Amino acid sequence: SLKVLISRGWASPDFDSCGCGYKKKVNMPFPTSVLRKSLLQYYQSNAAVVQSRLNAITFPQRLKGTIVEKWATYWKHLFLDYMEVIAGLGREARDKPLKATVVGSVVGSLYYCGKTNPDRENFMETLRTYQNEMSLVHESLHNPISREHILMVERNVNSGQLRRLSLGVLSLMWLDDCSDETANYRANCSYLKPEWSSFHRRIIDIGFLGEWWNFRQKMTDYDINY
């Protein structure tokens, strides 16, 4: 009803109850802060109810002091701690909405990047896709850059030198000196491992947001031979 909306600050007392608009021109504030406050109060009231119910749980005398009571107490306190953390985040979001928006956007973006981080199987599927596409084009029309890149990747896949390094939000495909099945001295000596200072020269592709970007760039005009 109109009285409820006015009491919650979502409508102005100057609003015409018959639905014809405002009786006079007023500047109504956007109720975003009111909504945030209401949601936080709703969560806090539910949290208080849950906490009271958890505190009301008692164990029979034969279980007191046993591992069962200690285990239940541990999980109860852990659950209450997480509820308090969530409530604290809600209070901070209410008091600092801009900061909460920025932090939420960053966290959401990192989560999305992590979920779309391509793996080795995705790289091999990309390789097979481009191999099939190039096989439908006559060799005289192959772009030499695309052809050489495909051949280079095929050689390193066959030799077992292709490696994947996952950084959480993106992946790097790089070339090792030996196959992962090699067990000679060169492959096992730590002093002969690839150095980090020259690691950037071994990277052949970067996987980000579900795409292998060097592959995509090399294969843009694979059917144009100039």
N, C-alpha and C positions, 0 to 999 in steps of 0.2 A: 504494500500500500504506500501512498504518498507519505504518511506519517513515519513509516519505517525508513523510507529513503531519506527523509529529512533528518531523522535522528542519527542515522549513520553518516551523514554528510555527503550523501550521493545526489541530493537534490536540494534546491533552494526553497526557502519559505515563500519566496516571491513567485513560485511556479503556479500557474493556473491549474487547479485540480480537475477542471473539466476538459483538459487536454488541448486548450487553445494556445498554449505557449506561456511566456512570462508576462506577468502583469506590468512589469517595467524592465528596462534593460539592465541586466546584472552581469557580472563577470564570475562565472562559476569555476572554481579550481578543478583541474583534472583529478579524478579520485584515485590516482595510482598509489599515492602514499596511504590512503585509507584502505585500499585493498591489501597492500603489504602488511599493514598493521593488523587487519582482520585475520589474514592467513596465519600470521605469527601467533596471535592470541588463540586461534583455533588449534594450532599445533601444540602450544604450551598447555592448553587445557586437556587435550588428549594425552599428552605426555604425563601430566600429573595423574590422570586416571590410571594409566598403565603402571606408573611407578607405585601407586598405592596398592594396586592389585598384586604386583610382584612382592611388595613388602608384606602383604597379607598371607603369602604362601608360607606354610610351616610344615616341617617334617615330623613324622612320628618319633617317639623317644628312641626307638631302636636304630634309627638312621642318623641321629644327631652325632656329630663328630666323625662320621665315616666319610669315605671318599665321595659318596653320592652327594652329601650335603656340601662338601667343599667344591665339587665340580659344579653343582647348581649355583652356588654363591658366586663362583668365578664368572660364569656366563651371565648371571644377573647383573653384576657390577659392570661387566664389559658392555652389556646392552644399554645400561643407564648412562655410561660414559659416552657412548656414541650418540645417544639421544641428546645429551647436553651439548655435545659438539655441534650437532645439527641445529639446535636452538641458538647457539652462539653465532653460527653462520647466518641464521635468519635475522638475528638482531643486527649484526654488522651490515647485512645487505639492506636492511631497513634504514639504518643510519647513514650508510655510504652507498647509495644506489649506483653511482657512476663507477666506483671501484669494483663493486660486485659484478656489474655488467662486463667490465674489461676482463676481470679474472675469469668469469664464466665463459666468455668468448675464447680466451686463450686455452683454458682447460678443454673446452669442447673441440677446438681446432686440433689440439694435440691428440685427443682421443680419436678423432676422425682420421688423422694422419696415421695413427698406429693401427687402426682397423683396416685401412686401405694400403698398408705397407706390403708391397709385393714380395713373394718368396721365390725360391729357385724354380719351383714348378711353374710359376707364372712366367718366369723368364724363358723357360724351355717352351712353353706354349706360344709365347711371342715369337720365338725363333722359328718354330714350326709353321706358324701362320705366315710369316714373311717368306719362308722357303716355298710354301705352297703358292703364294701370290706371284713370286718371281718365276716359278715353274710354268705359269700360264702365259708368260711373256717370252717372246723369242730372244735368244741370247744376244742377237745383234742390237736389241733395244735396251739391254740391261744398263743401268747406270753403273759406271765402274766403281764409284765410291760405295754404293749399296752392295754390289757384288763382292768387293774386297772385304767389307765388314762382315757379311754373312760367312764368307770362307774363313776369316780369322776366328770368328766365334765357333764355327764347326770344328776347326782344328783343335782349339783349346778344350772344347767339350770332349772330343774323342781322346785327347791325351790326358784328360783328367786334371787339368791345371786350373779349371774355372772354380772360383770360390765366391761365396756370398758372405758379406758382413752386414748384419742387421744392427742398426742404430736406434731401433724403436720406432721412430717416425719415418725413417727412410732406410733403404738398403743400397749397398755398394757391391757390384760385381767386379771382381779383380782377378788378376792372373798370378798364380803361384809359379815357382820354379820347377816343381816336380809334381807328379801325380799323387793323389792321396793314397794310392796303393804302393807307392815306392817306399822301400825300407833300407836304402843304402845310406852310406855315411853322410852324404850331402843333404839328404832329406831329414835326417835325425839330429844333425849337429846344430845346436842353438846359435852358434856364431855365424852360420851360413844361412840363417833365416832372412827373409826380406826385411830391410830396414824401414823404419817408419818415415825417415827423411825422404825416401824415394817411393813411398807407397802410393803417392798421388799419380805417379806415372804408370802404375799397374792397373788403375781403375779404368774399366772399359764401359761402364754404364752405371747410372744412378736411378734407382727405383723410388718413386714418390707419387702418392695419390693414385696408386694402381697403375702407373705408367712407367715404362723404361724409356727415359727421355732421350738418351743418345741413340738408341735403336729407332725411336720415332723420328729423330732428326735425320739420321742416315738414310732411312727408307722413305722419306717424303716423296722423292721423285725417282723411285726405283725403276720406272719404265721409260725414263728419258736418258738417252745415252750421250748426253753432253752437259 
